[in-house]
């Protein structure tokens, strides 16, 4: 049973309990009114009778009915409190159900998009085999150049990221790979958007990697200030213009930042392959992802296999964030055959 099915079942039970509680309030209220009316009748009868014995009997009966009315009023109050608690629990459960349904819809949309891309990739593969040509020209036998941009403008305001540890781990991992001499990493810390443009001019990277803060609308670069560090937001349309403003656009863009998958489709007009995160990602998972992804790339694995290797390692973490890295590519690109490092 899915989480939404469980929540719907629990919500239905709460709704029934709430209806039962409303009936209970009504029952005790009727009982209280009946006993109060009985007490009033007995008091009137006692005031009319001339017999002392009858008057005493009526008064005793009135007191008994009044006590029963008071007891029923207490039950009404208790039942109303129980009803209020159920209403509160009902509202909280409905909110949980709404959130769960929203998450399921988002997951279904991501899976549908993923299935569509897989189907398109299969079609391209079949067409490539029929045409006897590769989906993407093989890279020239030259070192893979990676422009590694890291930003941490919120390090003094509680939003610090361990991008320094990420770069260190990636570089250490690359030293142990088989084709380490075939990968050149140019790291630009506290990167501004001007640094990105200058880096693309200087080394003409095959891969542009960004690690920092991201969101649904864009990513956060550094302002370059030493005294007053702050973030500079660049939306995906602006990022697309930067990446397109070169004679040799990168083959791959990696956005190792939270909620960056939203901009992937727009960025495909500048780069053929985009790897991005579909939701928030923890510091630990971001470091592990980058380390294992580039280790596989430097071992002459395809981009598709490198992504799968990184996901496999992420699945072992306690946070199990292997569902976050997603790959989006142009229709004429097959990431399972796209190898960026050519073995000697």
C-alpha positions in Angstrom: 0.0 0.0 0.0 1.4 3.4 -1.0 1.7 6.3 1.5 -1.2 8.1 -0.1 -3.4 5.0 0.2 -2.4 4.7 3.8 -3.2 8.4 4.5 -6.5 8.1 2.7 -7.5 5.1 4.8 -6.4 7.0 8.0 -8.3 10.1 6.9 -11.5 8.1 6.2 -11.2 6.6 9.7 -10.9 10.0 11.2 -13.9 11.3 9.3 -16.0 8.4 10.6 -14.8 9.0 14.1 -15.6 12.7 13.8 -19.1 11.9 12.6 -19.5 9.4 15.6 -18.3 12.2 17.9 -20.8 14.6 16.5 -23.6 12.1 17.2 -22.3 11.6 20.7 -22.4 15.3 21.4 -26.0 15.5 20.1 -27.0 12.4 22.3 -25.5 13.8 25.5 -27.1 17.2 24.8 -30.5 15.6 24.3 -30.0 13.7 27.6 -29.0 16.9 29.4 -32.0 18.8 28.1 -34.4 15.9 29.1 -33.0 15.6 32.6 -33.1 19.4 33.0 -36.7 19.4 31.9 -37.6 16.6 34.3 -36.0 18.5 37.1 -38.0 21.6 36.3 -41.2 19.6 36.2 -40.5 18.1 39.6 -39.7 21.5 41.1 -43.0 22.8 39.8 -44.9 19.8 41.1 -43.2 20.3 44.5 -44.4 23.9 44.6 -47.9 23.0 43.8 -48.5 20.0 46.2 -49.8 20.6 49.7 -48.4 17.2 51.0 -45.1 17.5 52.8 -44.2 14.0 51.9 -45.0 14.5 48.2 -43.1 17.8 48.2 -40.0 16.0 49.7 -40.3 13.2 47.1 -40.6 15.7 44.2 -37.6 17.6 45.4 -35.5 14.4 45.7 -36.6 13.5 42.1 -35.7 17.0 40.9 -32.3 16.8 42.6 -31.7 13.4 40.9 -32.7 14.8 37.5 -30.6 17.9 38.0 -27.6 15.7 38.9 -28.2 13.6 35.8 -28.4 16.8 33.7 -25.1 18.0 35.1 -23.5 14.7 34.3 -24.8 14.8 30.8 -23.4 18.4 30.4 -20.0 17.1 31.5 -20.3 14.4 28.8 -21.2 17.0 26.3 -18.1 19.1 27.2 -15.9 16.0 27.0 -17.4 14.9 23.7 -17.0 18.4 22.2 -13.3 18.4 23.3 -12.9 15.0 21.6 -14.6 16.3 18.5 -12.2 19.3 18.4 -9.2 17.0 18.7 -10.5 14.8 15.9 -11.1 17.9 13.7 -7.5 19.0 14.4 -6.2 15.5 13.6 -8.4 15.4 10.5 -6.9 18.8 9.2 -3.4 17.6 9.9 -4.0 14.3 8.1 -5.5 16.1 5.1 -2.5 18.3 4.9 -0.2 15.3 5.0 -2.3 13.7 2.3 -2.1 16.8 0.1 1.7 16.9 0.5 2.0 13.1 -0.3 -0.2 13.5 -3.4 1.9 16.4 -4.5 5.1 14.4 -4.0 3.6 11.5 -5.9 2.5 13.7 -8.8 6.0 15.2 -9.0 7.6 11.7 -8.9 5.2 10.5 -11.6 6.0 13.5 -13.7 9.8 12.9 -13.3 9.3 9.2 -14.1 7.2 10.0 -17.1 9.9 12.4 -18.3 12.6 9.9 -17.6 10.7 7.1 -19.5 10.1 9.5 -22.4 13.8 10.3 -22.6 14.7 6.6 -22.3 12.3 5.8 -25.2 13.8 8.7 -27.3 17.3 7.5 -26.5 16.3 4.0 -27.7 14.9 5.4 -30.9 18.0 7.4 -31.5 20.2 4.3 -30.8 18.2 2.3 -33.3 18.4 5.1 -35.9 22.1 5.4 -35.3 22.6 1.6 -35.9 20.6 1.8 -39.1 22.5 4.7 -40.4 25.8 3.2 -39.4 26.9 6.4 -37.6 27.4 7.5 -34.0 24.9 9.8 -32.4 27.6 12.3 -31.5 31.1 12.7 -33.0 33.8 11.0 -31.0 35.9 13.5 -29.0 39.3 14.4 -30.4 42.2 12.5 -28.7 43.0 15.3 -26.3 42.7 15.6 -22.5 39.2 16.2 -21.2 39.1 19.8 -19.9 36.8 20.4 -17.0 36.0 23.9 -15.8 35.1 23.4 -12.1 33.2 26.4 -10.7 32.5 26.5 -7.0 30.7 29.2 -5.0 30.0 29.6 -1.4 28.8 33.2 -1.0 26.7 32.5 2.1 29.6 31.0 4.1 29.3 33.8 6.7 25.5 33.7 7.0 24.8 30.1 7.9 24.4 28.7 4.4 28.0 27.4 4.0 28.6 24.5 1.6 31.7 22.2 1.6 32.6 22.9 -2.0 36.3 22.9 -0.9 36.0 19.3 0.3 34.2 18.3 -2.9 37.0 19.6 -5.1 39.7 18.0 -2.9 37.9 14.6 -3.0 37.4 14.8 -6.8 41.0 15.6 -7.4 42.2 12.9 -5.0 39.9 10.4 -6.7 41.1 11.4 -10.2 44.8 10.7 -9.2 43.9 7.1 -8.7 42.1 6.6 -12.0 43.5 4.7 -15.0 43.4 7.7 -17.4 44.2 10.4 -14.9 46.6 12.1 -17.4 43.7 12.5 -19.8 41.6 14.7 -17.5 42.5 18.4 -16.7 40.5 20.1 -14.0 40.6 23.9 -13.8 39.1 24.9 -10.5 37.8 28.4 -9.9 36.7 28.9 -6.3 34.3 31.8 -5.3 33.5 31.9 -9.0 31.7 34.9 -10.5 29.8 34.7 -13.8 32.7 36.6 -15.3 35.0 33.9 -14.1 32.9 31.3 -15.9 33.1 33.3 -19.2 36.8 33.8 -18.8 37.3 30.1 -18.0 35.5 29.1 -21.2 37.7 31.5 -23.2 40.9 30.3 -21.5 40.6 26.5 -21.6 37.6 25.9 -23.9 36.2 23.2 -21.5 34.4 20.1 -22.6 32.7 20.0 -19.3 31.4 22.9 -17.2 30.7 21.9 -13.6 28.9 24.1 -11.0 28.8 23.4 -7.3 27.0 25.9 -5.1 23.5 27.0 -4.2 20.7 26.5 -6.7 16.9 26.8 -6.9 14.0 26.4 -9.2 14.8 29.7 -11.1 18.6 29.6 -11.3 22.0 29.3 -9.6 24.0 31.6 -7.3 27.4 32.9 -8.3 29.8 34.9 -6.0 30.0 38.7 -6.2 33.8 38.6 -5.9 33.9 40.8 -2.9 36.3 40.1 0.0 34.8 42.5 2.5 31.1 42.0 1.6 30.6 38.5 0.1 27.2 37.9 -1.4 25.5 35.8 -4.0 24.6 36.9 -7.5 21.6 35.1 -8.9 21.8 33.9 -12.6 18.6 32.5 -14.0 18.6 29.7 -16.5 18.0 31.9 -19.5 21.0 34.0 -18.6 23.1 30.9 -18.0 22.1 29.6 -21.4 23.3 32.9 -23.0 26.7 32.6 -21.2 27.2 29.0 -22.3 26.2 29.8 -25.9 28.6 32.7 -26.2 31.6 30.7 -27.3 32.7 29.1 -30.6 33.1 25.7 -28.8 30.3 25.2 -26.2 30.9 22.5 -23.6 29.6 19.0 -24.3 28.4 18.5 -20.8 27.0 20.8 -18.0 26.9 19.5 -14.5 24.8 21.4 -11.9 25.7 19.9 -8.6 23.2 22.1 -6.7 19.7 21.9 -5.3 16.6 22.0 -7.5 18.4 22.6 -10.8 16.6 20.0 -13.0 13.9 22.7 -13.7 16.3 24.5 -16.0 17.8 21.5 -17.8 15.5 21.6 -20.8 16.1 25.3 -21.5 19.9 24.8 -21.1 19.9 22.1 -23.9 19.9 24.9 -26.4 23.4 25.7 -25.3 24.9 22.3 -24.3 23.9 18.8 -25.6 23.9 17.1 -22.1 22.8 18.4 -18.7 23.2 16.6 -15.4 21.2 18.3 -12.6 19.5 17.6 -9.3 15.7 17.1 -9.1 15.4 18.3 -5.5 17.4 19.5 -2.5 20.7 17.5 -2.0 22.8 17.3 1.1 26.4 18.4 1.3 27.6 14.8 1.8 25.6 13.5 -1.2 26.8 16.3 -3.4 30.5 15.5 -2.6 29.9 11.7 -3.1 28.1 12.3 -6.4 30.9 14.5 -7.9 33.7 12.2 -6.7 32.2 9.0 -8.1 30.9 10.6 -11.3 34.3 12.0 -12.4 36.1 8.9 -11.2 34.0 6.9 -13.7 34.4 9.6 -16.4 38.2 9.5 -16.0 38.0 5.7 -16.2 36.7 6.0 -19.8 33.1 5.2 -18.8 30.2 6.7 -20.7 28.3 9.6 -19.2 25.3 7.2 -18.6 27.5 4.7 -16.8 29.2 7.4 -14.7 25.8 8.7 -13.6 24.7 5.1 -12.7 27.9 4.5 -10.7 27.4 7.7 -8.8 23.7 6.8 -8.1 24.7 3.4 -6.9 27.0 4.8 -4.3 24.4 7.4 -3.3 21.9 4.6 -2.7 24.2 3.2 0.1 24.1 6.5 2.0 21.7 6.8 5.0 20.0 9.6 3.1 19.5 7.5 0.0 19.6 10.4 -2.4 20.3 8.3 -5.5 17.0 9.5 -7.1 18.2 13.2 -7.3 20.8 13.2 -10.1 19.0 13.3 -13.5 20.4 13.5 -17.0 18.7 15.4 -19.8 20.0 15.4 -23.3 19.2 16.4 -26.9 17.4 14.0 -29.1 20.5 13.2 -31.1 22.6 12.3 -28.1 22.9 8.9 -26.5 24.6 9.3 -23.1 25.1 5.5 -22.8 27.5 5.8 -25.8 28.9 9.2 -25.0 32.5 8.6 -23.7 34.4 11.8 -22.9 37.8 10.3 -22.2 39.4 8.3 -25.0 41.6 5.4 -23.8 45.2 5.4 -25.1 
